[in-house]
Amino acid sequence: MTESIHPTALKLMETVSVMLDSANPHDILVDEVLKNSGVSRSSVYHHFGDFPSLVRATLLHRFSANVESDGQAMMTIAQSARSKEDYWNKIKALSALTQVPERAAVRAERARLVSLASSDTDFAAALASEQQRVTEAMANAVAVAQANGWVDEQLDPRAIAVFLQAYSLGRAVDDVSAEHLDNSQWLRVVEAAIGAFEAGEKVTADF
């Protein structure tokens, strides 16, 4: 995605992105962005129309970067796995990486984006487009695994893709709890859930 973004626009987005690591979107001021980036005010309006649009674009860019990598990893696994056992071992390992406590900030930001979309129709439309693209990428990876006989072909690939994103985002519930779950116990539940997607052994009649 970054290849298609003008260098000046990318500089502005990178500056806002750094600031988002320690501030809420509504707390970021245009003057601070201009000072930190060294970019002129007119460039903000030239590339984004207005400052809120710059912040929205940055939020969407961060969302895509965080989630798109998971879809790409799923496709790599589906295309490179040597067997059903190899596929599921790698999927479980990937799932474990997405659930680590250290990704709490990523989960919190995704929850914040959903909340922002509920009150900002322009952002909601842009987020919907990105979410659709991410879900389709994951669904395509699931479809490849189904074609290989590793995932139950009776299940809808998009439904699986949405579920995988949903339980990852849902971990944010525990992230804000006063007492956190033991990560190993959470992963046991996750593995039990995604294990239900595994294709069973096909039974063929012996005539």
N, C-alpha and C positions, 0 to 999 in steps of 0.2 A: 504493500500500500504506500509506503513512504516514497517509493520511486516516482509516483505521480504527483507528489506534493511539491509546490514551488519551494526552493530553499529558504526564502524569507518567511513563508507561511510555516514551514517546518520548524524554523528557529523559534517563532512565536509559540507554537504548540509545545515544543520541548521545554520552553521556559515555564509555561503554564503547568505542564505535567510535573515538573520538579516541585512547583509550589503546591500542587494538589496532594503531594505526599505528606504535607503537614498542615493543610488548610482545607476548609470546605469551599466548594465552588463560589458561594455567595460572599466569601470573605476575601477573595482575590480582587485586587484593584488594578485597573488598567495602567495607572501610573507606575506601579511596582513592576508590572510585566514589561513596560517599555524601558524602564531603567535597567532591569536585569538582562533583558535581551539585546539592548542597544538598537532596537528597531524603531522606526518613526511611527508616530500615531497614524499618519495617513496610510501606512502599509496595512494596519489592522483593518481599516475600512475597505481598502482595495481588495484584500484577499478574503475577508470574512463578512463584510457588510457592516458589522458592529461588534462590540466587545463580547456580549453574551454568546454570539455565534462562534467566536473563537473558543470560548470555554466549552461550549457544546461539542465542537469539532474535536477538541482535545479529549474530552470524556469518551467520545465514541471511539477515538483512535486507541485509547488505553483499553477500552472494553474489547475491541477486536484483537489487539495484541495478546491480551490475557487469555481469551477464550479460543481464538483461532489456532493457537499453538497446540491445544488439546486435540482439536479436530485433525490437524495435520499428523500428530503423533498416532492417532487412531488409524488413519489411512496407512501410514508407514507400517504399523503392526499388521494390519489386515493383508497388506501386499507382500510382507516379508516372512510372516509366520510359516513354519514348516509343517505344523500339525495343529489340530484343535487344542491339544494340551499346551503347545507352545503359545498359541494365540491367547488363550485365557490366562496363562501365567503372566504374559506381558501386559494384558489389559488390567489385571489386578495390580500389577506393579505400577502402572500408569495411574490408576485410580488412587492408589496409596499416596502418590506424589501430590495429587490435587487436594488431598484431605489434611495435609500436615498443618499443625497450628500456625506455622510461619506464614501461611497464605491467608490468614484472617483478614488482613488489610484488603486483599483482592476481593474476598467475599463481601466485605463491608461496602466496598465501592460499588459492586454489582447491585447490592440491595439499595444503595443510595440512588443508583441510576433508575431503577424501577420506580422508586418514590418520586424522583424528579420528573419522570415521564408522566406521572399521574396528574401533574399540575402544569405541564408545559407541552402544549399540543405540537409545537414545531419539533421539539426534542423527541417527543413520543413517536412521531412519524419517522424521524431519522433512525432512532433506536430500533424501531420495528423492522426497518430494512436491513440493518446490520444483524439483528437477531435472526432474521429469516436466513440470511446468508450463512451464518455460523451453524445454525441447526441443519441446514441442507448439507453442509460439508461433513458434519458428523454422521448424518443419515447415509450419505454416500459411502462412508467408511464401513458402516454397519452392513449396508447392502453387499459390499464386497465380501465381508465375512460370511454373510448368509449364502452367497453364491459358492463359497468354499465349503459350505456344510458345517460351519462352526457356531453359527447363531441360528436360533429357531426361526425358520423362514415364515412361520405363521404370524410372527409379530411384526408390526409396522415399524420400519426403520426410523421414521421421524418420531414416533412415540418413544422409542428407545433413546433417541438422541435428546429429546426433551427431558426424559427421566434422568439421564446421566447428568445433565446440567442442573436439574432441580435438586438432586440430593447433595450436590456439591455446594450450591448456594444455600441449601437448608442448614448446612453446618454452621452458618452464621448465627443460628439460634443458640448453639452452645458457646460460640465465641464470646457472646455478651453475657453468658451466665456467670453467676458468682462462683460456682463450682463447676469446673470443666470435666467433661468425660475423659476417661482414659482412652487415648487415641487407638490403642490396640483393640479395645472393645468396640469402638465405633467402626473400625475397619472390618471386624468380624461380621457386623450387621450389613455393611456395604457389600462385602463379598457374597454373603448369603443372598442378598437382593439381586445383584447382577448375575449370580450363578443361575438364576431362574431363566436367563435368556439363552443359556447354552443349548445347542441343538442336541436332541437325544440320538441314540444310535438308531439308524434306520433298519427296520426289520424287513427282510425280503423273503418272499415265499420260495420254498425249495420244491420245485416240481420234478 
